[in-house]
């Protein structure tokens, strides 16, 4: 029979030439998707998902209380998505990518966005809450004792640690004997069965609270004096450690004029929504205000306010010089030592390397404090060893030289280590070939070794520059920004932008978080631009020497 005319027979398969997408390939994929789950893996998965759901439920309550429905929806969708992802056998790559992505969002993107949003507000001391909070604070702060003010036996207590926990007042009504607990939200009654009252009305114990002893209360006497409990008739304040009085507020809010009026002097402060403050006709401003958006005011203040722009630009120039000096100095010194120990004629290199990395092995914060004492004018090692009388941290340029010298000592071991590794990766045949061509050692280093080193080390140099640009510890632990000019106690000669920002945000003259956030965005922009330009040049360099 002519096989060419006969019907199609059974297909003949060549096992060595199985086509892509065949049944065997499909079976392999199916096997990968149906990997058996062990009992241990199942238990771990259930525990972790249960923990995620528990955290989500815990986080949902404050969102509901604050009526943040958008945040609640995001929380619910994220939790449901995680449960679906890890309860299904599909989406294997996403199972590994999602945790890192969520951590990136939580610890990188959200803080950056929050900082950026804060930069456009007046958030800081006196401007933390909303307008209603400011009104309550102004009224309660003006409470004074007047003739006929009600007096109460007082016990000071806390719901936490006696030394640091939040304070509450336990007061007893002398007429009815009822016991109430007062905090910043107001007074609320306590069940008589939950408290123990001594003769005279003083509370000695209360369920859920720790009554402070006389010594514990004395240690927090200033906090107790400043503590105010709002009441319907005014506010409750302490009179010593065992008595409290209900005083009257001398400043009251009038919704008709949207202003605060002093009932004793008649002075009036009108609400200014643009600045979030109550301002009088003569420009007097009440210390307590509220948080409002101020647009670009914080940014323009950095550039246009003479009291800010001058110190800011000077600090920026020193900041760049410090970062370049620290990075360049440590690189040159570390590379020089690495080249010396890389020579085949050098003996005892392992011992030298061990000794040279000692600064890198020691805690930097401890070494910074040691160096600070070494530069002490009167008993420091530097002056005593060389017979000098230099006030290192009392003069602008000597202080700057000192901090760069400290950074040189702390940073060169790192550059020495990375340069040593990069040198060992360069084939000796390249330098030997340049020598055969008649190049001197310097010409060989400049034309062959250094370009190849920079290809490998440029990313590390860029990251080192970014680190030194924001090297808070190097300044804070050695000079704390000193020396300071007489006319400006906020900005010192050795201050970096990061320490200047820290002093603005947490300084003793009052925190300005909005302004500090604006300065932080300037720092971010500068480092980002420098890093982007540097990485672009690094890629071009890699293309040339690849």
C-alpha positions in Angstrom: 0.0 0.0 0.0 1.2 3.4 -0.9 1.8 5.1 2.4 1.5 8.5 0.8 -2.2 7.8 0.0 -3.1 6.2 3.3 -4.7 8.1 6.2 -2.8 9.6 9.0 -1.2 7.2 11.4 -0.1 7.6 15.0 2.1 10.6 15.5 5.7 9.7 16.0 7.5 11.8 18.7 11.2 12.3 19.0 12.0 12.5 22.7 15.0 14.6 22.0 13.0 17.2 20.1 10.0 17.9 22.4 8.5 21.2 21.2 8.1 24.2 23.5 4.6 24.3 25.0 4.2 20.5 24.8 2.4 18.4 27.3 5.6 17.7 29.2 6.3 21.4 29.6 2.7 22.0 30.8 3.1 19.2 33.3 6.3 20.7 34.6 4.7 24.0 35.1 1.7 22.4 36.8 4.1 20.6 39.1 5.8 23.8 40.1 2.4 25.5 40.8 1.3 22.6 43.0 4.4 22.2 45.3 3.2 20.3 48.3 2.9 22.4 51.4 4.5 21.0 54.6 2.7 21.2 57.9 5.4 23.5 59.3 5.0 25.9 56.3 1.3 25.9 56.7 1.5 26.7 60.4 4.0 29.6 59.7 1.7 30.9 57.0 -1.4 30.9 59.2 0.5 32.5 62.1 1.9 35.3 60.0 -1.4 36.0 58.2 -3.1 36.0 61.6 -0.6 38.5 62.8 -1.2 40.7 59.8 -5.0 40.6 60.3 -4.6 41.3 64.0 -2.4 44.4 63.3 -4.9 45.5 60.7 -7.8 45.3 63.2 -5.8 47.1 65.8 -5.0 49.9 63.3 -8.6 50.1 62.2 -10.0 51.4 65.5 -8.1 54.8 65.5 -8.9 55.3 61.8 -12.6 54.8 62.6 -12.5 57.0 65.6 -10.9 59.8 63.5 -13.3 59.1 60.6 -10.4 58.6 58.2 -12.4 56.5 55.8 -9.9 56.6 52.9 -7.2 55.3 55.2 -9.5 52.6 56.4 -10.3 51.5 52.9 -6.6 51.3 52.0 -6.0 49.3 55.1 -8.8 46.9 54.3 -7.8 46.5 50.7 -4.2 45.9 51.6 -5.1 43.3 54.2 -7.4 41.5 51.8 -4.8 41.5 49.1 -2.2 40.0 51.3 -4.5 37.3 52.5 -5.5 36.4 48.9 -1.8 36.5 47.7 -0.5 34.1 50.3 -3.5 31.8 50.4 -3.4 31.1 46.6 -0.8 29.0 44.8 -0.5 31.6 42.1 1.6 34.8 41.7 4.8 33.2 43.1 7.1 36.2 42.2 4.7 38.6 43.9 5.0 36.6 47.2 8.6 37.7 47.4 8.3 41.2 46.0 5.3 42.4 48.1 6.9 42.3 51.6 9.9 44.4 50.4 7.6 46.8 48.5 5.4 47.3 51.6 8.4 48.0 53.8 9.8 50.4 51.2 6.5 52.3 51.2 6.2 52.2 55.0 9.8 53.3 55.9 10.9 55.3 52.9 8.0 56.7 50.8 5.6 57.6 53.6 8.2 59.4 55.7 9.3 61.4 52.6 5.8 62.3 51.7 4.9 63.3 55.3 8.1 65.4 55.4 7.2 67.1 52.1 3.6 67.8 53.3 4.9 69.2 56.6 7.2 71.6 54.7 4.1 73.5 53.4 2.7 74.1 56.9 3.5 76.1 60.1 3.7 72.9 62.2 5.8 73.4 65.3 5.6 74.6 68.9 2.4 76.5 69.4 1.0 75.2 66.1 0.4 71.5 66.6 -3.3 71.0 66.8 -6.4 72.5 65.2 -8.1 75.7 66.0 -10.4 74.2 68.7 -7.4 72.8 70.5 -5.7 76.2 70.5 -8.9 77.9 71.9 -9.1 75.3 74.7 -5.4 75.7 75.5 -5.6 79.5 75.6 -8.6 79.5 77.9 -7.3 76.9 80.3 -3.8 78.5 80.4 -5.5 81.8 81.6 -7.3 80.1 84.5 -6.7 81.9 87.8 -8.0 81.4 91.3 -10.7 83.9 92.3 -12.6 84.5 95.5 -15.0 81.6 96.0 -13.2 79.1 93.8 -14.1 75.6 94.8 -11.3 73.7 96.6 -10.8 69.9 96.3 -8.5 67.4 98.0 -6.0 66.3 95.4 -4.0 63.2 94.7 -1.7 63.1 91.7 -1.6 59.8 89.8 -0.6 58.3 86.6 -1.6 55.4 84.4 2.0 54.6 83.5 5.5 54.8 85.0 5.5 57.1 88.1 8.5 59.1 86.7 7.3 59.5 83.1 3.7 58.4 82.7 0.9 60.8 81.8 -0.5 62.7 84.8 -4.0 62.7 86.1 -5.7 64.4 89.0 -7.8 62.4 91.5 -10.1 64.9 93.3 -12.9 64.4 95.8 -16.0 66.6 96.0 -16.1 67.8 99.6 -19.9 68.1 99.5 -20.9 64.7 98.0 -17.7 62.7 98.5 -17.7 61.6 94.8 -14.3 61.0 93.3 -13.4 62.1 89.8 -10.4 61.7 87.6 -9.2 64.6 85.5 -6.9 64.7 82.5 -6.5 67.0 79.4 -9.9 65.8 78.2 -11.8 66.9 81.3 -13.3 65.3 84.4 -15.1 62.0 84.7 -16.5 60.2 87.7 -15.1 57.0 89.2 -17.0 54.2 90.9 -16.8 54.4 94.6 -15.9 50.7 94.7 -12.8 51.3 92.6 -11.2 53.9 94.9 -9.9 54.1 98.4 -10.4 57.5 100.2 -8.6 58.5 103.4 -10.2 60.7 106.0 -10.1 64.2 104.7 -11.1 63.1 101.2 -7.6 62.4 99.8 -7.5 59.4 97.4 -4.9 56.8 98.4 -5.6 54.1 95.7 -7.6 53.8 92.5 -8.0 50.9 90.1 -6.0 51.4 86.9 -3.9 54.3 88.4 -0.8 54.6 90.4 -1.0 57.3 93.1 2.3 59.2 93.3 4.1 59.4 96.6 5.2 62.7 97.9 8.7 62.2 96.6 7.5 61.1 93.2 5.2 64.1 92.9 7.9 66.5 94.1 10.2 65.3 91.3 7.4 66.3 88.8 6.3 69.4 90.5 6.7 71.7 87.5 4.6 69.3 85.4 1.9 69.2 88.1 1.9 73.0 88.3 1.5 73.3 84.5 -1.2 70.6 84.3 -4.7 71.8 83.6 -8.0 69.9 83.6 -10.8 71.6 81.7 -14.2 71.9 83.4 -17.6 73.3 82.6 -16.9 76.3 84.8 -13.3 77.0 83.9 -10.4 74.6 84.7 -8.9 72.6 87.6 -5.4 73.4 88.6 -3.2 72.3 91.5 -2.4 74.4 94.6 0.6 72.6 95.9 0.6 68.8 95.8 -2.5 68.1 98.0 -5.0 70.7 97.0 -6.7 71.7 93.7 -9.0 74.6 92.9 -11.4 75.3 90.1 -10.4 78.6 88.7 -12.0 81.0 86.1 -10.5 81.7 82.7 -9.7 85.3 82.1 -9.5 84.9 78.4 -12.6 83.7 76.5 -13.4 82.9 72.9 -16.1 84.9 71.1 -17.4 83.1 68.0 -19.2 86.2 66.8 -15.9 88.1 66.2 -13.8 85.0 65.9 -11.5 86.4 68.6 -10.1 85.9 72.1 -10.9 88.6 74.6 -9.2 89.2 78.0 -12.0 89.9 80.5 -9.7 91.8 82.8 -7.9 94.1 80.4 -10.4 94.1 77.5 -7.6 93.3 74.9 -8.7 91.4 71.9 -6.8 89.0 69.6 -8.5 88.2 66.3 -8.0 84.9 64.4 -5.6 85.1 61.5 -6.3 82.0 59.3 -3.3 82.7 57.1 -0.8 82.3 60.0 -2.9 80.1 62.3 -2.6 82.6 65.2 -4.7 85.0 67.2 -3.3 88.5 66.6 -4.0 91.8 68.3 -4.3 95.2 66.5 -0.8 96.2 67.7 0.7 93.0 66.3 0.9 91.1 69.6 0.4 87.4 68.9 -0.8 84.7 71.3 1.8 81.9 71.7 -0.8 79.2 71.2 -2.0 78.8 67.6 -3.1 76.1 65.2 -1.7 74.2 62.2 -2.4 75.7 58.8 -1.0 75.5 55.3 1.4 78.3 54.5 2.2 77.4 50.9 5.8 78.2 49.9 6.5 80.5 52.8 9.0 78.2 54.4 10.9 77.8 51.2 10.9 81.5 50.4 12.0 82.2 53.9 15.2 80.2 53.4 16.0 82.2 50.3 14.8 85.7 51.1 14.9 86.3 54.8 18.2 88.0 55.6 18.3 86.4 59.0 18.0 83.0 57.4 19.4 83.1 53.9 22.8 84.4 55.0 23.5 81.6 57.5 21.8 79.0 55.3 24.0 79.8 52.2 27.1 79.9 54.4 26.2 76.6 56.0 25.5 75.1 52.5 29.0 76.1 51.2 30.7 74.6 54.3 28.5 71.5 54.0 29.7 70.9 50.5 33.3 71.6 51.4 33.0 69.2 54.4 31.5 66.4 52.3 34.1 66.8 49.5 37.0 67.2 52.0 35.9 64.1 54.0 35.3 61.9 51.0 38.3 63.1 49.0 40.7 63.1 51.9 39.8 59.6 53.1 39.9 58.3 49.5 43.4 59.7 48.8 44.8 58.5 52.1 43.1 55.1 51.9 44.2 54.6 48.3 47.8 55.7 49.0 48.1 53.1 51.8 46.4 50.4 49.7 48.9 51.1 46.8 51.9 50.9 49.3 50.7 47.6 50.7 49.9 46.2 47.2 53.5 46.4 46.2 55.0 42.9 45.9 58.2 44.1 47.6 56.2 45.0 50.7 56.6 42.5 53.6 54.3 42.0 56.6 51.2 43.4 54.7 48.8 41.3 56.8 50.0 42.9 60.1 49.9 46.4 58.6 46.4 45.9 57.3 45.2 44.6 60.7 46.6 47.7 62.4 45.3 50.1 59.8 41.7 49.1 60.0 41.5 49.6 63.8 39.7 52.9 63.5 37.1 51.2 61.4 36.6 48.5 64.0 35.9 50.9 66.9 32.5 52.5 67.5 32.5 55.9 65.8 30.4 57.6 68.4 32.9 56.7 71.1 35.9 57.7 69.0 34.2 61.1 68.3 33.9 61.8 72.0 37.5 60.8 72.5 38.7 63.1 69.7 36.6 65.9 71.2 38.6 65.6 74.5 41.9 65.3 72.6 41.2 68.7 71.1 40.5 70.3 74.4 42.4 73.6 74.8 43.5 73.1 78.4 44.1 69.3 78.9 43.7 67.8 75.4 46.4 65.5 74.1 46.9 67.5 70.9 47.9 70.7 72.6 49.9 68.9 75.3 51.8 66.7 72.9 52.9 69.5 70.5 53.1 72.3 73.1 50.3 74.3 71.6 47.7 76.6 73.0 45.2 76.5 70.2 41.5 76.9 71.1 40.5 74.3 68.5 36.7 74.6 68.9 36.7 78.2 69.7 37.7 79.5 66.3 35.9 79.0 63.0 38.7 77.6 60.8 40.5 75.6 63.5 37.2 73.9 64.4 36.5 73.1 60.8 40.0 71.7 60.3 39.6 69.6 63.5 36.4 68.0 62.4 37.8 67.1 58.9 40.9 65.7 60.6 38.7 63.5 62.8 36.7 62.4 59.7 40.0 61.6 57.9 41.1 59.3 60.8 37.7 57.6 61.0 37.1 57.2 57.3 40.3 56.2 55.7 40.2 52.5 56.8 37.0 52.0 54.7 38.5 53.5 51.6 41.7 51.5 52.3 39.7 48.3 52.4 37.6 48.9 49.2 40.7 50.2 47.3 42.6 47.1 48.3 39.9 44.8 47.0 39.7 46.8 43.7 43.4 46.7 43.2 43.5 43.0 43.6 40.9 42.7 40.9 43.1 44.6 38.4 45.3 42.1 36.4 49.0 42.8 36.9 49.5 42.2 33.2 48.0 45.6 32.4 50.5 47.5 34.5 53.3 45.3 33.3 52.3 45.9 29.7 52.4 49.7 30.3 55.8 49.4 31.8 57.1 47.4 28.8 55.7 50.3 26.6 58.0 52.7 28.5 55.5 54.2 30.9 56.7 55.5 34.3 55.0 54.2 37.5 53.1 57.5 37.7 52.0 57.3 34.1 51.0 53.7 34.5 49.0 54.6 37.6 47.3 57.6 36.0 46.5 55.9 32.7 45.7 52.4 33.7 45.2 51.8 37.4 43.3 54.9 38.5 40.7 54.8 35.7 40.0 51.1 36.4 39.8 51.9 40.1 37.3 54.8 39.6 35.0 52.5 37.5 34.7 50.2 40.5 34.8 52.8 43.3 32.8 55.7 41.9 29.5 54.4 43.3 31.1 54.0 46.7 32.5 57.5 46.5 29.1 58.9 45.6 27.5 57.1 48.5 30.3 58.3 50.8 29.7 61.9 49.7 26.0 61.5 50.4 26.7 60.1 53.8 29.2 62.8 54.8 26.8 65.5 53.5 24.4 64.3 56.2 27.0 63.2 58.8 25.1 64.3 61.9 27.3 62.5 64.4 30.6 63.9 63.3 29.4 67.4 64.1 27.0 66.9 67.0 29.4 64.7 69.0 32.5 66.8 68.5 31.7 70.5 68.2 27.8 70.6 68.4 28.0 73.2 65.6 30.4 75.5 67.6 31.7 78.2 67.5 28.5 80.3 67.3 28.5 83.9 66.4 27.2 86.4 69.0 24.3 87.4 66.8 23.1 83.9 65.9 22.9 81.1 68.5 21.2 78.8 66.1 23.8 78.5 63.4 27.4 77.6 64.2 30.6 77.7 62.1 30.8 73.9 61.9 27.1 73.2 61.5 26.0 71.1 58.6 22.6 71.6 57.1 21.4 68.4 59.0 22.6 69.7 62.4 21.1 73.2 61.6 17.8 71.5 60.7 17.9 69.5 63.9 18.5 72.6 66.0 15.5 74.3 64.3 13.3 71.3 64.9 14.3 70.5 68.5 16.2 73.5 69.7 15.5 75.2 73.0 14.0 78.3 71.3 11.0 76.4 70.1 10.5 73.7 67.4 9.8 74.7 63.8 9.0 71.4 62.2 7.5 73.0 59.0 10.6 75.1 58.4 12.9 72.2 59.3 11.1 70.0 56.8 11.6 72.6 54.1 15.3 72.7 54.8 15.3 68.8 54.6 13.8 69.0 51.2 16.6 71.3 50.1 19.1 68.8 51.4 17.3 66.0 49.6 17.4 67.9 46.3 21.1 68.8 46.6 22.2 65.2 47.3 19.8 63.9 44.6 21.2 66.2 42.0 24.8 65.6 42.9 24.2 61.8 42.9 22.4 61.8 39.6 25.1 63.8 37.8 27.8 61.6 39.4 26.1 58.4 38.4 25.7 59.6 34.9 29.4 60.4 34.6 30.1 57.0 36.1 28.1 55.2 33.4 30.0 57.1 30.7 33.3 56.2 32.3 32.2 52.5 32.4 31.4 52.6 28.7 34.8 53.9 27.9 36.7 51.3 30.0 34.4 48.4 29.4 
